[in-house]
Amino acid sequence: MTKRLIIFNPSIEDGGVEKNLFLIANYLANKIPSLIVITSSIDKKKFFSKKIVLSTIYFKLFDSFKRYPKYFFCVFLLIFNIIRYKRKVAVLAFQANIYAIIVSKLLSVKIITRSNTSPYGWNKSLIKQSIFKFFFKKTDLIIVNSFEFKKQMDKVYSIKSKVILNPFDFNHIKNKSFESKPFGDAPSPVGQCLHLRLQLLAGSIRITGGK
């Protein structure tokens, strides 16, 4: 597995995708010696493990900014961190995938993207589809969260994505995964399923690797 991973998520908002970000990042922090999260959302630091380094730039005006100005500043942070660690990193993008792909390819580092939105839901423009198709083919690995989503992505962008299902809610798992069962104290099936999904993600990063 790569010794240093950068997770790129410029704007952390409130929703299921963000909960998955916290859960996956905190899990990977125990598997990877050095994990960096690039974001403008410094207020979300409390949700990350203390093992994770938050690389951020914050101005009070950020609170009124929409996503794209945050993308702009975080792209510079991504470039800075890749150069700082002499390109001996891999990048996992949860958001702003095209930006992360461009920077990673220009600086010759491995890039994994995680897509959460169906191409049929918002990307109806042929021009947009062509642009995304071009860049998605440049990634080392594309992760999607359902088999139906995989069919859509593979068909629209002519790629081969990998399915890793969304992990369950952490608090729910914490309370339920070690409930008393007839067979002793082994983790419950739902806890085992969570662990398997996170292992699959960690395994994907191991296979892709860094320099």
C-alpha positions as CSV (number, residue, x, y, z in Angstrom):
1,M,0.0,0.0,0.0
2,T,1.1,3.6,-0.6
3,K,2.9,5.2,2.3
4,R,1.2,8.5,1.8
5,L,-2.3,9.3,0.6
6,I,-3.9,12.6,-0.1
7,I,-7.7,12.8,0.0
8,F,-9.1,15.7,-2.0
9,N,-12.4,17.1,-1.0
10,P,-12.4,20.9,-1.3
11,S,-15.9,21.6,0.2
12,I,-17.3,19.3,2.9
13,E,-21.0,19.8,3.2
14,D,-23.7,17.9,5.1
15,G,-25.0,14.7,3.7
16,G,-24.4,11.0,3.2
17,V,-21.3,11.5,1.0
18,E,-19.6,13.4,3.7
19,K,-20.4,10.8,6.4
20,N,-18.7,8.2,4.1
21,L,-15.7,10.6,3.7
22,F,-15.2,10.7,7.5
23,L,-15.7,7.0,7.9
24,I,-13.4,6.0,5.1
25,A,-10.7,8.6,5.9
26,N,-10.6,7.5,9.6
27,Y,-10.4,3.8,8.6
28,L,-7.5,4.5,6.1
29,A,-5.7,6.5,8.7
30,N,-5.1,3.2,10.6
31,K,-3.8,1.5,7.4
32,I,-1.6,4.2,5.8
33,P,1.3,5.8,7.6
34,S,0.6,9.3,6.4
35,L,-2.9,10.5,5.4
36,I,-3.6,14.1,4.4
37,V,-7.1,15.6,3.7
38,I,-7.2,18.7,1.5
39,T,-10.3,20.8,2.2
40,S,-11.5,24.4,2.8
41,S,-13.9,23.1,5.5
42,I,-11.7,23.6,8.6
43,D,-14.9,23.4,10.8
44,K,-15.1,19.7,10.0
45,K,-11.7,18.9,11.5
46,K,-13.4,17.4,14.6
47,F,-14.8,14.6,12.6
48,F,-11.4,13.3,11.5
49,S,-9.0,11.1,13.4
50,K,-6.1,12.9,15.1
51,K,-3.8,10.8,12.9
52,I,-5.0,12.7,9.8
53,V,-3.3,15.9,8.7
54,L,-5.7,18.5,7.5
55,S,-4.2,20.7,4.8
56,T,-6.4,23.7,4.5
57,I,-6.6,27.4,3.7
58,Y,-9.3,29.5,5.3
59,F,-10.6,33.0,5.0
60,K,-13.7,34.3,6.7
61,L,-15.1,35.0,3.2
62,F,-15.1,31.2,2.5
63,D,-18.3,30.9,4.5
64,S,-20.1,32.9,1.8
65,F,-18.3,31.2,-1.2
66,K,-19.8,28.6,-3.4
67,R,-17.9,25.5,-4.4
68,Y,-15.7,26.8,-7.3
69,P,-13.6,29.4,-5.4
70,K,-12.9,26.7,-2.8
71,Y,-11.9,24.3,-5.6
72,F,-9.5,27.0,-6.9
73,F,-7.7,27.4,-3.5
74,C,-7.6,23.7,-2.8
75,V,-6.1,22.9,-6.2
76,F,-3.1,25.0,-5.2
77,L,-2.9,23.1,-1.9
78,L,-2.9,19.8,-3.9
79,I,-0.1,21.0,-6.1
80,F,1.9,22.2,-3.0
81,N,1.5,18.9,-1.2
82,I,2.4,16.7,-4.2
83,I,5.6,18.8,-4.8
84,R,6.3,18.9,-1.0
85,Y,6.4,15.1,-0.8
86,K,8.4,14.8,-4.0
87,R,5.5,13.1,-5.8
88,K,5.7,10.1,-3.5
89,V,2.0,10.1,-2.9
90,A,-1.3,8.8,-4.3
91,V,-4.5,11.0,-4.6
92,L,-8.0,9.9,-3.7
93,A,-10.6,12.4,-5.0
94,F,-14.0,12.6,-3.4
95,Q,-15.0,15.8,-5.1
96,A,-13.8,18.0,-8.0
97,N,-12.5,14.9,-9.7
98,I,-11.5,16.6,-13.0
99,Y,-9.4,19.1,-11.1
100,A,-7.7,16.3,-9.2
101,I,-7.1,14.3,-12.3
102,I,-5.5,17.2,-14.2
103,V,-3.1,18.1,-11.4
104,S,-2.2,14.4,-10.7
105,K,-1.5,13.6,-14.3
106,L,0.6,16.8,-14.8
107,L,2.6,16.0,-11.8
108,S,2.8,12.2,-12.6
109,V,1.2,10.8,-9.4
110,K,-1.5,8.0,-9.1
111,I,-5.1,9.2,-9.0
112,I,-8.2,7.4,-7.7
113,T,-11.6,9.0,-8.1
114,R,-14.8,8.2,-6.3
115,S,-17.9,9.2,-8.2
116,N,-21.2,9.7,-6.4
117,T,-23.6,11.2,-9.0
118,S,-25.2,9.4,-11.9
119,P,-24.1,10.7,-15.3
120,Y,-27.8,10.6,-16.3
121,G,-28.8,12.9,-13.5
122,W,-27.0,16.1,-14.4
123,N,-24.7,15.5,-17.4
124,K,-27.0,15.6,-20.4
125,S,-24.7,17.8,-22.5
126,L,-22.7,15.8,-25.1
127,I,-19.8,18.3,-24.7
128,K,-19.7,17.7,-20.9
129,Q,-19.9,14.0,-21.5
130,S,-17.0,14.1,-23.9
131,I,-14.9,16.1,-21.5
132,F,-15.6,13.8,-18.6
133,K,-15.0,10.7,-20.7
134,F,-11.6,12.0,-21.7
135,F,-10.5,12.7,-18.2
136,F,-12.0,9.7,-16.5
137,K,-10.0,7.5,-18.9
138,K,-6.9,9.1,-17.5
139,T,-7.5,7.9,-13.9
140,D,-5.8,4.9,-12.4
141,L,-9.0,3.7,-10.8
142,I,-12.6,4.9,-10.6
143,I,-14.7,3.8,-7.6
144,V,-18.5,3.8,-7.7
145,N,-21.0,2.9,-4.9
146,S,-23.5,0.6,-6.7
147,F,-23.6,-1.9,-9.5
148,E,-26.3,0.1,-11.3
149,F,-24.1,3.2,-11.1
150,K,-21.2,1.1,-12.5
151,K,-23.3,0.1,-15.5
152,Q,-24.2,3.8,-16.1
153,M,-20.6,5.1,-15.7
154,D,-19.1,2.3,-17.8
155,K,-21.6,2.8,-20.6
156,V,-21.5,6.6,-20.8
157,Y,-17.8,7.1,-20.3
158,S,-16.5,3.8,-21.8
159,I,-14.6,2.9,-18.7
160,K,-14.2,0.0,-16.2
161,S,-15.1,1.3,-12.8
162,K,-14.9,-0.7,-9.6
163,V,-17.9,-1.1,-7.2
164,I,-17.2,-0.6,-3.5
165,L,-20.5,-0.1,-1.7
166,N,-21.1,2.7,0.7
167,P,-20.1,1.9,4.3
168,F,-22.8,1.9,7.0
169,D,-23.4,4.7,9.5
170,F,-20.5,4.6,12.0
171,N,-22.6,5.2,15.1
172,H,-25.0,2.6,14.1
173,I,-22.3,0.1,13.5
174,K,-20.5,1.0,16.8
175,N,-23.7,0.2,18.7
176,K,-24.7,-2.9,16.7
177,S,-21.6,-4.7,15.5
178,F,-20.7,-6.4,18.7
179,E,-24.2,-7.2,20.1
180,S,-24.5,-10.5,22.0
181,K,-25.3,-13.4,19.6
182,P,-25.8,-17.1,20.0
183,F,-22.3,-17.8,18.6
184,G,-20.3,-15.6,21.1
185,D,-18.7,-12.2,20.7
186,A,-17.8,-12.3,16.9
187,P,-18.8,-9.2,15.0
188,S,-22.4,-9.2,13.7
189,P,-23.0,-9.7,9.9
190,V,-23.6,-5.9,9.5
191,G,-20.2,-5.2,11.2
192,Q,-18.4,-7.7,9.1
193,C,-19.9,-6.2,6.0
194,L,-18.7,-2.7,6.9
195,H,-15.2,-4.1,7.6
196,L,-15.2,-5.9,4.2
197,R,-16.2,-2.8,2.3
198,L,-13.5,-0.7,3.9
199,Q,-10.9,-3.5,3.3
200,L,-11.9,-3.5,-0.4
201,L,-11.2,0.3,-0.6
202,A,-7.9,-0.1,1.2
203,G,-7.0,-3.0,-1.1
204,S,-7.8,-0.9,-4.1
205,I,-5.4,1.8,-2.9
206,R,-2.8,-0.9,-2.2
207,I,-3.1,-2.2,-5.8
208,T,-3.0,1.3,-7.3
209,G,-0.2,2.4,-5.0
210,G,2.0,5.4,-5.1
211,K,5.5,6.1,-6.1
